[in-house]
Structures are given as C-alpha cells and as structure tokens.
C-alpha cells in the first residue's frame, strides 16, 4: 500500500535537499569543514525562511572583515518601501549576486534598498519576526 505525501512533506524534502546541496557546495568551493558547512547551511535556510515570513535581524561578515547587523525582509506587506521598490539596473553594477552561488538578496529595512550576503559569511540570526 502506497502512502501519498502531502505538499508540506514535498516542500520539507526539497528544503532538506537544498540545505544538503548548499553544505556540500560550501565544503567543496569555500573549504569549510563539514560541521561548519552544515551549520551555515541550516542557518542560511532559517534566515531565508524568516525573511519570507517577516522581519529578521541578522549579522554577517563583510568582505573587509567588519560585522554588519542587518534588519531585513522578503515578505510583502511588511514595508511600503519593499512593496513599491523598483530596481533600475545601472550598467556600472560590477557585482551581480545572481552570478554567484551562495549569495542571497534581502531587502534592508534600514537602508531601504536590496542588499546581499554570502552564505559563508553569515554569523548569526538574532531575531525572527
């Protein structure tokens, strides 16, 4: 007898696979130890889930080594700035986060603009919603 799976179970399996793939990528491309790679991957997943549901305060290490604390969202209805943001690409944009795996975009509520962070630089998720 075959048991059908729910949409929630399918989503959970996809997220587990996504987390595993990110952890493996962090080990192979960023030379993170296995434990650290899996902790980072789970932390990134937790952050992205939270950003989709409301406001999250989190920290990441910038390229210059400075710790940046951010307050962000990817949830419609949280911020009028986010809901009405219109991105206009500037040809001088030297960095496109879509070009690099492990880099994620969020809407920074304090700077009122989209920003990005690298998975391997994520330090902490402080508060969710």
Rosetta constraint file for C-alpha pairs under 8 A:
AtomPair CA 5 CA 9 HARMONIC 6.09 0.50
AtomPair CA 5 CA 10 HARMONIC 6.89 0.50
AtomPair CA 6 CA 10 HARMONIC 6.40 0.50
AtomPair CA 7 CA 11 HARMONIC 6.18 0.50
AtomPair CA 8 CA 12 HARMONIC 6.12 0.50
AtomPair CA 9 CA 13 HARMONIC 6.17 0.50
AtomPair CA 10 CA 14 HARMONIC 6.23 0.50
AtomPair CA 11 CA 15 HARMONIC 6.17 0.50
AtomPair CA 12 CA 16 HARMONIC 6.10 0.50
AtomPair CA 13 CA 17 HARMONIC 6.16 0.50
AtomPair CA 14 CA 18 HARMONIC 6.07 0.50
AtomPair CA 15 CA 19 HARMONIC 6.07 0.50
AtomPair CA 16 CA 20 HARMONIC 6.21 0.50
AtomPair CA 17 CA 21 HARMONIC 6.09 0.50
AtomPair CA 18 CA 22 HARMONIC 6.15 0.50
AtomPair CA 19 CA 23 HARMONIC 6.15 0.50
AtomPair CA 19 CA 38 HARMONIC 7.66 0.50
AtomPair CA 19 CA 41 HARMONIC 5.48 0.50
AtomPair CA 19 CA 42 HARMONIC 6.32 0.50
AtomPair CA 19 CA 45 HARMONIC 6.88 0.50
AtomPair CA 20 CA 24 HARMONIC 6.16 0.50
AtomPair CA 20 CA 38 HARMONIC 7.42 0.50
AtomPair CA 20 CA 41 HARMONIC 7.52 0.50
AtomPair CA 21 CA 25 HARMONIC 6.10 0.50
AtomPair CA 22 CA 26 HARMONIC 6.09 0.50
AtomPair CA 22 CA 41 HARMONIC 5.86 0.50
AtomPair CA 22 CA 102 HARMONIC 7.31 0.50
AtomPair CA 23 CA 27 HARMONIC 6.29 0.50
AtomPair CA 23 CA 34 HARMONIC 7.62 0.50
AtomPair CA 23 CA 37 HARMONIC 4.83 0.50
AtomPair CA 23 CA 38 HARMONIC 5.01 0.50
AtomPair CA 23 CA 40 HARMONIC 7.37 0.50
AtomPair CA 23 CA 41 HARMONIC 5.33 0.50
AtomPair CA 24 CA 28 HARMONIC 6.21 0.50
AtomPair CA 24 CA 37 HARMONIC 7.31 0.50
AtomPair CA 25 CA 29 HARMONIC 5.65 0.50
AtomPair CA 25 CA 30 HARMONIC 7.45 0.50
AtomPair CA 26 CA 30 HARMONIC 4.99 0.50
AtomPair CA 26 CA 31 HARMONIC 6.53 0.50
AtomPair CA 26 CA 32 HARMONIC 5.90 0.50
AtomPair CA 26 CA 37 HARMONIC 5.65 0.50
AtomPair CA 26 CA 120 HARMONIC 7.03 0.50
AtomPair CA 27 CA 31 HARMONIC 4.82 0.50
AtomPair CA 27 CA 32 HARMONIC 4.64 0.50
AtomPair CA 27 CA 33 HARMONIC 6.13 0.50
AtomPair CA 27 CA 34 HARMONIC 6.34 0.50
AtomPair CA 27 CA 37 HARMONIC 6.02 0.50
AtomPair CA 28 CA 32 HARMONIC 7.60 0.50
AtomPair CA 30 CA 120 HARMONIC 7.47 0.50
AtomPair CA 32 CA 36 HARMONIC 6.14 0.50
AtomPair CA 32 CA 37 HARMONIC 5.51 0.50
AtomPair CA 33 CA 37 HARMONIC 6.01 0.50
AtomPair CA 34 CA 38 HARMONIC 6.27 0.50
AtomPair CA 35 CA 39 HARMONIC 6.20 0.50
AtomPair CA 36 CA 40 HARMONIC 6.06 0.50
AtomPair CA 37 CA 41 HARMONIC 6.08 0.50
AtomPair CA 37 CA 120 HARMONIC 7.92 0.50
AtomPair CA 38 CA 42 HARMONIC 6.13 0.50
AtomPair CA 39 CA 43 HARMONIC 6.09 0.50
AtomPair CA 40 CA 44 HARMONIC 6.04 0.50
AtomPair CA 40 CA 119 HARMONIC 6.79 0.50
AtomPair CA 40 CA 120 HARMONIC 6.63 0.50
AtomPair CA 40 CA 122 HARMONIC 7.06 0.50
AtomPair CA 41 CA 45 HARMONIC 6.19 0.50
AtomPair CA 41 CA 119 HARMONIC 7.30 0.50
AtomPair CA 42 CA 46 HARMONIC 6.12 0.50
AtomPair CA 43 CA 47 HARMONIC 6.14 0.50
AtomPair CA 43 CA 122 HARMONIC 7.81 0.50
AtomPair CA 43 CA 124 HARMONIC 7.53 0.50
AtomPair CA 43 CA 125 HARMONIC 7.23 0.50
AtomPair CA 44 CA 48 HARMONIC 6.08 0.50
AtomPair CA 44 CA 119 HARMONIC 6.28 0.50
AtomPair CA 44 CA 122 HARMONIC 7.31 0.50
AtomPair CA 45 CA 49 HARMONIC 6.05 0.50
AtomPair CA 46 CA 50 HARMONIC 6.17 0.50
AtomPair CA 46 CA 125 HARMONIC 8.00 0.50
AtomPair CA 47 CA 51 HARMONIC 6.10 0.50
AtomPair CA 47 CA 56 HARMONIC 7.27 0.50
AtomPair CA 47 CA 58 HARMONIC 7.88 0.50
AtomPair CA 47 CA 125 HARMONIC 6.47 0.50
AtomPair CA 48 CA 52 HARMONIC 6.29 0.50
AtomPair CA 49 CA 53 HARMONIC 6.59 0.50
AtomPair CA 50 CA 54 HARMONIC 6.15 0.50
AtomPair CA 50 CA 55 HARMONIC 7.01 0.50
AtomPair CA 50 CA 56 HARMONIC 6.19 0.50
AtomPair CA 50 CA 73 HARMONIC 7.83 0.50
AtomPair CA 50 CA 128 HARMONIC 5.87 0.50
AtomPair CA 50 CA 129 HARMONIC 6.86 0.50
AtomPair CA 51 CA 55 HARMONIC 5.95 0.50
AtomPair CA 51 CA 56 HARMONIC 5.94 0.50
AtomPair CA 51 CA 72 HARMONIC 6.68 0.50
AtomPair CA 51 CA 73 HARMONIC 4.44 0.50
AtomPair CA 51 CA 74 HARMONIC 5.00 0.50
AtomPair CA 51 CA 75 HARMONIC 6.37 0.50
AtomPair CA 51 CA 106 HARMONIC 7.46 0.50
AtomPair CA 52 CA 73 HARMONIC 6.56 0.50
AtomPair CA 52 CA 74 HARMONIC 4.91 0.50
AtomPair CA 52 CA 75 HARMONIC 4.81 0.50
AtomPair CA 53 CA 73 HARMONIC 7.75 0.50
AtomPair CA 53 CA 74 HARMONIC 7.46 0.50
AtomPair CA 53 CA 75 HARMONIC 5.59 0.50
AtomPair CA 53 CA 129 HARMONIC 7.12 0.50
AtomPair CA 54 CA 73 HARMONIC 5.77 0.50
AtomPair CA 54 CA 74 HARMONIC 7.17 0.50
AtomPair CA 54 CA 75 HARMONIC 5.45 0.50
AtomPair CA 54 CA 78 HARMONIC 6.55 0.50
AtomPair CA 54 CA 128 HARMONIC 7.40 0.50
AtomPair CA 54 CA 129 HARMONIC 5.01 0.50
AtomPair CA 55 CA 71 HARMONIC 6.72 0.50
AtomPair CA 55 CA 72 HARMONIC 5.59 0.50
AtomPair CA 55 CA 73 HARMONIC 4.93 0.50
AtomPair CA 55 CA 75 HARMONIC 7.80 0.50
AtomPair CA 55 CA 78 HARMONIC 7.51 0.50
AtomPair CA 55 CA 128 HARMONIC 6.18 0.50
AtomPair CA 55 CA 129 HARMONIC 4.74 0.50
AtomPair CA 56 CA 71 HARMONIC 5.65 0.50
AtomPair CA 56 CA 72 HARMONIC 5.48 0.50
AtomPair CA 56 CA 73 HARMONIC 6.40 0.50
AtomPair CA 56 CA 125 HARMONIC 7.40 0.50
AtomPair CA 56 CA 126 HARMONIC 7.43 0.50
AtomPair CA 56 CA 127 HARMONIC 5.55 0.50
AtomPair CA 56 CA 128 HARMONIC 4.49 0.50
AtomPair CA 56 CA 129 HARMONIC 5.76 0.50
AtomPair CA 57 CA 69 HARMONIC 7.03 0.50
AtomPair CA 57 CA 70 HARMONIC 5.59 0.50
AtomPair CA 57 CA 71 HARMONIC 4.40 0.50
AtomPair CA 57 CA 72 HARMONIC 6.51 0.50
AtomPair CA 57 CA 125 HARMONIC 6.32 0.50
AtomPair CA 57 CA 126 HARMONIC 5.37 0.50
AtomPair CA 57 CA 127 HARMONIC 5.14 0.50
AtomPair CA 57 CA 128 HARMONIC 6.62 0.50
AtomPair CA 58 CA 69 HARMONIC 5.71 0.50
AtomPair CA 58 CA 70 HARMONIC 5.45 0.50
AtomPair CA 58 CA 71 HARMONIC 6.59 0.50
AtomPair CA 58 CA 123 HARMONIC 7.65 0.50
AtomPair CA 58 CA 124 HARMONIC 5.58 0.50
AtomPair CA 58 CA 125 HARMONIC 4.28 0.50
AtomPair CA 58 CA 126 HARMONIC 5.14 0.50
AtomPair CA 58 CA 127 HARMONIC 7.03 0.50
AtomPair CA 59 CA 67 HARMONIC 6.55 0.50
AtomPair CA 59 CA 68 HARMONIC 5.47 0.50
AtomPair CA 59 CA 69 HARMONIC 4.38 0.50
AtomPair CA 59 CA 70 HARMONIC 6.09 0.50
AtomPair CA 59 CA 122 HARMONIC 6.30 0.50
AtomPair CA 59 CA 123 HARMONIC 5.35 0.50
AtomPair CA 59 CA 124 HARMONIC 5.19 0.50
AtomPair CA 59 CA 125 HARMONIC 6.48 0.50
AtomPair CA 59 CA 126 HARMONIC 7.52 0.50
AtomPair CA 60 CA 67 HARMONIC 5.71 0.50
AtomPair CA 60 CA 68 HARMONIC 5.48 0.50
AtomPair CA 60 CA 69 HARMONIC 6.73 0.50
AtomPair CA 60 CA 117 HARMONIC 6.94 0.50
AtomPair CA 60 CA 118 HARMONIC 7.97 0.50
AtomPair CA 60 CA 121 HARMONIC 5.39 0.50
AtomPair CA 60 CA 122 HARMONIC 4.23 0.50
AtomPair CA 60 CA 123 HARMONIC 4.85 0.50
AtomPair CA 60 CA 124 HARMONIC 6.95 0.50
AtomPair CA 61 CA 65 HARMONIC 5.67 0.50
AtomPair CA 61 CA 66 HARMONIC 5.64 0.50
AtomPair CA 61 CA 67 HARMONIC 4.48 0.50
AtomPair CA 61 CA 68 HARMONIC 6.09 0.50
AtomPair CA 61 CA 121 HARMONIC 5.10 0.50
AtomPair CA 61 CA 122 HARMONIC 6.44 0.50
AtomPair CA 61 CA 123 HARMONIC 6.72 0.50
AtomPair CA 62 CA 66 HARMONIC 5.34 0.50
AtomPair CA 62 CA 67 HARMONIC 6.11 0.50
AtomPair CA 62 CA 68 HARMONIC 6.59 0.50
AtomPair CA 62 CA 117 HARMONIC 7.96 0.50
AtomPair CA 62 CA 121 HARMONIC 7.20 0.50
AtomPair CA 70 CA 108 HARMONIC 6.65 0.50
AtomPair CA 70 CA 110 HARMONIC 7.77 0.50
AtomPair CA 71 CA 108 HARMONIC 5.85 0.50
AtomPair CA 71 CA 109 HARMONIC 5.77 0.50
AtomPair CA 71 CA 110 HARMONIC 6.66 0.50
AtomPair CA 72 CA 106 HARMONIC 6.05 0.50
AtomPair CA 72 CA 107 HARMONIC 5.24 0.50
AtomPair CA 72 CA 108 HARMONIC 4.48 0.50
AtomPair CA 72 CA 109 HARMONIC 5.33 0.50
AtomPair CA 72 CA 110 HARMONIC 7.96 0.50
AtomPair CA 73 CA 78 HARMONIC 7.57 0.50
AtomPair CA 73 CA 106 HARMONIC 6.00 0.50
AtomPair CA 73 CA 107 HARMONIC 5.34 0.50
AtomPair CA 73 CA 108 HARMONIC 6.88 0.50
AtomPair CA 73 CA 109 HARMONIC 7.22 0.50
AtomPair CA 74 CA 82 HARMONIC 7.88 0.50
AtomPair CA 74 CA 106 HARMONIC 5.99 0.50
AtomPair CA 74 CA 107 HARMONIC 6.10 0.50
AtomPair CA 76 CA 82 HARMONIC 7.11 0.50
AtomPair CA 76 CA 83 HARMONIC 5.90 0.50
AtomPair CA 77 CA 83 HARMONIC 6.64 0.50
AtomPair CA 78 CA 82 HARMONIC 7.64 0.50
AtomPair CA 78 CA 83 HARMONIC 7.99 0.50
AtomPair CA 79 CA 83 HARMONIC 6.26 0.50
AtomPair CA 79 CA 109 HARMONIC 7.53 0.50
AtomPair CA 80 CA 84 HARMONIC 5.98 0.50
AtomPair CA 81 CA 85 HARMONIC 5.71 0.50
AtomPair CA 81 CA 109 HARMONIC 7.98 0.50
AtomPair CA 81 CA 112 HARMONIC 6.27 0.50
AtomPair CA 82 CA 107 HARMONIC 6.65 0.50
AtomPair CA 82 CA 109 HARMONIC 7.96 0.50
AtomPair CA 82 CA 112 HARMONIC 7.37 0.50
AtomPair CA 82 CA 113 HARMONIC 7.71 0.50
AtomPair CA 85 CA 113 HARMONIC 7.76 0.50
AtomPair CA 89 CA 93 HARMONIC 7.20 0.50
AtomPair CA 96 CA 100 HARMONIC 7.62 0.50
AtomPair CA 97 CA 101 HARMONIC 7.88 0.50
AtomPair CA 97 CA 103 HARMONIC 5.82 0.50
AtomPair CA 97 CA 104 HARMONIC 7.02 0.50
AtomPair CA 97 CA 105 HARMONIC 7.49 0.50
AtomPair CA 97 CA 116 HARMONIC 7.19 0.50
AtomPair CA 98 CA 103 HARMONIC 7.53 0.50
AtomPair CA 102 CA 118 HARMONIC 5.75 0.50
AtomPair CA 102 CA 119 HARMONIC 5.23 0.50
AtomPair CA 102 CA 120 HARMONIC 7.51 0.50
AtomPair CA 103 CA 116 HARMONIC 6.53 0.50
AtomPair CA 103 CA 117 HARMONIC 5.60 0.50
AtomPair CA 103 CA 118 HARMONIC 4.32 0.50
AtomPair CA 103 CA 119 HARMONIC 6.01 0.50
AtomPair CA 104 CA 116 HARMONIC 5.31 0.50
AtomPair CA 104 CA 117 HARMONIC 5.55 0.50
AtomPair CA 104 CA 118 HARMONIC 6.37 0.50
AtomPair CA 104 CA 119 HARMONIC 7.34 0.50
AtomPair CA 105 CA 114 HARMONIC 6.61 0.50
AtomPair CA 105 CA 115 HARMONIC 5.67 0.50
AtomPair CA 105 CA 116 HARMONIC 4.22 0.50
AtomPair CA 105 CA 117 HARMONIC 6.67 0.50
AtomPair CA 106 CA 114 HARMONIC 5.65 0.50
AtomPair CA 106 CA 115 HARMONIC 5.63 0.50
AtomPair CA 106 CA 116 HARMONIC 5.99 0.50
AtomPair CA 107 CA 112 HARMONIC 6.99 0.50
AtomPair CA 107 CA 113 HARMONIC 5.69 0.50
AtomPair CA 107 CA 114 HARMONIC 4.31 0.50
AtomPair CA 107 CA 115 HARMONIC 6.14 0.50
AtomPair CA 108 CA 112 HARMONIC 5.51 0.50
AtomPair CA 108 CA 113 HARMONIC 5.53 0.50
AtomPair CA 108 CA 114 HARMONIC 5.78 0.50
AtomPair CA 108 CA 115 HARMONIC 6.25 0.50
AtomPair CA 109 CA 113 HARMONIC 7.19 0.50
AtomPair CA 117 CA 121 HARMONIC 7.14 0.50
AtomPair CA 117 CA 122 HARMONIC 7.22 0.50
AtomPair CA 118 CA 122 HARMONIC 6.62 0.50
